[in-house]
Amino acid sequence: MAIYIHQLKNWPHLQWNEQEFISLLSEVRHLQGKLMGKVEMLGFELKDEANLENLIQDVLQTSAIEGEILNPELVRSSIATRLGLEYFGLEQSDRHVEGIVELMLDATQNDNKIVSEERLFGWHAALFPTGRSGMYKIEVANWRLGPMQVVSGGMGREKIHYEAPKAENVKYEMKQFIDWYNNEQNLEPLLKAAVAHLWFITVHPFDDGNGRIARAITDMQLSKADGVNQRFYSMSTEINRQKKNYYTILEQTQKGDLNITAWIIWFLECLKNTMLSSSIIVDKVVKKHQFWAKNSGLINNERQYKILAKLMDHFEGNLTTSKWAKMAKTSPDTALRDITDLVSKGILIKANSGGRSTHYILKDLT
């Protein structure tokens, strides 16, 4: 029978050997400072856009880790609306999208970086507005009342990867975590994010949604470490990319002793990769800004503006005349006139020689 770290005598007094990751931590701190400096040069409007792009990725990716695929346009619309940013796209809402967006914005976009029972319950209620996880009714906005196991494999071949603390201990466990999170002032902020993530996910206090809430707490602490109430990198994107390794290191750590050095090294490597790749999003925001600055005066109508904006944001497939007509809710003839006008102005170009497969791409973003 496995022994888990929360069953050890000195839990939750986690330990680590800082000498094993001090150079890595310094490297991540340097990348953090470099990224914040780069963002600071963007100006107010572009910082808002970079924040929006990273929040979209955070919401999409933290959900994808749990196997839930959200509509990127609905996520963009929800976040842009809540941040007061202009967006031409889908206007309908989805309560599951609204819930995770509400959670992530509350965790990262305001000055209140305190964890409380009430706040965590509010996040949980936002994630499960129907009181169900899939087909199953769950305890919402309350600590779980039953056992919690992380299991894989089909019926009769189940493998238990982890078993969380007993339900009757969860309230006490969470009181310890909340007190530590709110009162620990001496721990290096990036290390605190790593410890908070592991600690919360180890307690596993809810029937469902523990991973998403753990990552929200991580983002809250990282935004505190950055010194800004905006997100310019998405940790969840890198975790999703390394999902198999993520679950492996969690299992190894939760079945180990109280020395969590290996987890911290994995977390910092993940954060390093996140910050390195974040420059891609920042560069994309700058490129979009340059595109609009160059071409906005050449655009004749809102249809053209709307479709061009879509081409730069999670556009799926190829842009054809028929797809333009469908998205702009107009006739094929009008769609062709819109496209022909943009081609004549050098904004769009044909991607091939013609025929039924003719489609168009943005010239400045090729």
Rosetta blueprint (number, residue, H / E / L):
1 M L
2 A L
3 I L
4 Y L
5 I H
6 H H
7 Q H
8 L L
9 K L
10 N L
11 W L
12 P L
13 H L
14 L L
15 Q E
16 W L
17 N L
18 E H
19 Q H
20 E H
21 F L
22 I H
23 S H
24 L H
25 L H
26 S H
27 E H
28 V H
29 R H
30 H H
31 L H
32 Q H
33 G H
34 K H
35 L H
36 M H
37 G H
38 K H
39 V H
40 E H
41 M L
42 L L
43 G L
44 F H
45 E H
46 L H
47 K H
48 D H
49 E H
50 A H
51 N H
52 L H
53 E H
54 N H
55 L H
56 I H
57 Q H
58 D H
59 V H
60 L H
61 Q H
62 T H
63 S H
64 A H
65 I H
66 E L
67 G L
68 E L
69 I L
70 L L
71 N L
72 P H
73 E H
74 L H
75 V H
76 R H
77 S H
78 S H
79 I H
80 A H
81 T H
82 R H
83 L H
84 G L
85 L L
86 E L
87 Y L
88 F L
89 G L
90 L L
91 E L
92 Q L
93 S L
94 D L
95 R H
96 H H
97 V H
98 E H
99 G H
100 I H
101 V H
102 E H
103 L H
104 M H
105 L H
106 D H
107 A H
108 T H
109 Q L
110 N L
111 D L
112 N L
113 K L
114 I L
115 V L
116 S L
117 E H
118 E H
119 R H
120 L H
121 F H
122 G H
123 W H
124 H H
125 A H
126 A H
127 L H
128 F L
129 P L
130 T L
131 G L
132 R E
133 S E
134 G L
135 M L
136 Y E
137 K E
138 I L
139 E L
140 V L
141 A L
142 N L
143 W L
144 R L
145 L L
146 G L
147 P L
148 M L
149 Q E
150 V E
151 V E
152 S E
153 G L
154 G L
155 M L
156 G L
157 R L
158 E L
159 K E
160 I E
161 H E
162 Y E
163 E E
164 A L
165 P L
166 K L
167 A H
168 E H
169 N H
170 V H
171 K H
172 Y H
173 E H
174 M H
175 K H
176 Q H
177 F H
178 I H
179 D H
180 W H
181 Y H
182 N H
183 N H
184 E L
185 Q L
186 N L
187 L L
188 E L
189 P H
190 L H
191 L H
192 K H
193 A H
194 A H
195 V H
196 A H
197 H H
198 L H
199 W H
200 F H
201 I H
202 T H
203 V H
204 H L
205 P L
206 F L
207 D L
208 D L
209 G L
210 N H
211 G H
212 R H
213 I H
214 A H
215 R H
216 A H
217 I H
218 T H
219 D H
220 M H
221 Q H
222 L H
223 S H
224 K H
225 A H
226 D H
227 G L
228 V L
229 N L
230 Q L
231 R L
232 F L
233 Y L
234 S L
235 M H
236 S H
237 T H
238 E H
239 I H
240 N H
241 R H
242 Q L
243 K H
244 K H
245 N H
246 Y H
247 Y H
248 T H
249 I H
250 L H
251 E H
252 Q H
253 T H
254 Q H
255 K L
256 G L
257 D L
258 L L
259 N E
260 I L
261 T H
262 A H
263 W H
264 I H
265 I H
266 W H
267 F H
268 L H
269 E H
270 C H
271 L H
272 K H
273 N H
274 T H
275 M H
276 L H
277 S H
278 S H
279 S H
280 I H
281 I H
282 V H
283 D H
284 K H
285 V H
286 V H
287 K H
288 K H
289 H H
290 Q H
291 F H
292 W H
293 A H
294 K H
295 N H
296 S H
297 G H
298 L H
299 I L
300 N L
301 N L
302 E H
303 R H
304 Q H
305 Y H
306 K H
307 I H
308 L H
309 A H
310 K H
311 L H
312 M L
313 D L
314 H L
315 F L
316 E L
317 G L
318 N L
319 L E
320 T L
321 T H
322 S H
323 K H
324 W H
325 A H
326 K H
327 M H
328 A H
329 K L
330 T L
331 S L
332 P H
333 D H
334 T H
335 A H
336 L H
337 R H
338 D H
339 I H
340 T H
341 D H
342 L H
343 V H
344 S H
345 K L
346 G L
347 I L
348 L E
349 I E
350 K E
351 A L
352 N L
353 S L
354 G L
355 G L
356 R L
357 S L
358 T L
359 H L
360 Y E
361 I E
362 L E
363 K H
364 D H
365 L H
366 T L
